[in-house]
Amino acid sequence: MRLERSISAFSRARRIIAGGVNSPVRAFKAVGGSPVFMKAGSGSILRDVDDHEYIDYVLSWGPLILGHAHPSVIKAIQNAAGRGISFGTPTEAESQLGELVCAFVPSIERVRFVSSGTEATMSAVRLARAYTGRDKIVKFAGCYHGHGDGFLVAAGSGALTNGVPDSPGIPLGVANDTLVLPFNDEGALREVFAREGERIAAVIVEPYPGNMGFILPREGYLRELREVTARFGSLLIFDEVMTGFRVAPGGAQEREGIVPDLTTLGKVLGGGMPVGAFGGRWEIMSKLSPDGPVYQAGTLSGNPLAMASGIATLRILQDRSVYERLETTTRNLCVGLREVFEHHSIPHFMTQRGSMLCTFFTSEPVVDLQTALRSDVTLYARYFHGMLDRGVYLAPSQFEAGFVSTAHTQADVEHTVAAADVTLASLFSTVR
Ligand code: PMP
């Protein structure tokens, strides 16, 4: 496949933008080759600058649950833009989106909007520290909570992809307040609480980790997290930036029946515009400035265009049958892919919940970072490029989740499964 224009666009970008990209994983370091520059998207399809089309399973890394350029979302943004782009005052749209958030996610009694998932998690942790009067936080190896200093310890996503889990530039003191545990390990959890429980402000967790591939919690594990944090007076923060409004209207907490103290949101919440949010129990949220002493602010927080996009998106998602359709499409995709991997005798472990999925190229169950890292990343890179050549855009790393939108059709699923079949057939004819 000729990607001339993408290649020259990347050389131009490298001269002016650090590393040629504004977020590291976009640079294709984990799969090799030059990143594909996109110029348009419609429904399930992305179009690159060389005019190739791809069925998109990245969806801007999760936000586009309705697909690219959904007419209702575009119209809402256009209407809002016509009335003014930013006011720096409260607007009614913020309360409108806030009411939707609280209706979708009942554990959220009060919410605050920010402009990214990173801001949401940073602010939630500050609030948890202030509320408990404690400093330490617990996170899980391979979970990613944005690029706040205290989170870049054994982090997933781009940090993992680039093999630099601990970034330089983070003061030792900050890193020391982050305790890292393996996900899905109840023993390690109990041990750290027995040792440090009185000093732990919060446990922050992606209830379905989606930044080391896509991993599911063992039965009872999230309940154990809830119980141990409650027992020690630590807060439980569910980072649902990825899973919120995605795996169910109320996120993973709805599916699992767990009530966290605080929740962080992003991605789908903004329908593709820069929006994040954090929220939870009223009594905790009341500590935030201006009601309380915990400072948090943002020039563009609650931006009218972003609110309009979020409102239009969530209104469509109020129809629960949307989630049934998403689940069916995603399940069909998984069934089709599994048959192909089995047919070609490829060791694989597949995970799926709602419209999120992942194929790990390993024969062992993947339950944490350690088992995820046993995946064959060389095979993944080849598979990725084979699929790209056949018009399927997958995440450019083994350690990312895949996403399906309401715009994906059964024909898209069939094309994807057929592309996987041809890709693996061609890979194995060259390997042997
Ligand atoms: N938390 C989770 C679970 C995420 O997946 C991400 C982004 N992938 C973030 C936080 C950070 O969000 P943002 O990139 O919008 O800062």
Boltz pocket constraint, residues with backbone or C-beta under 6 A from the ligand:
constraints:
  - pocket:
      binder: B
      contacts: [[A, 61], [A, 115], [A, 116], [A, 117], [A, 118], [A, 119], [A, 121], [A, 144], [A, 145], [A, 146], [A, 147], [A, 157], [A, 206], [A, 210], [A, 211], [A, 239], [A, 240], [A, 241], [A, 242], [A, 266], [A, 267], [A, 275], [A, 276]]
      max_distance: 6.0
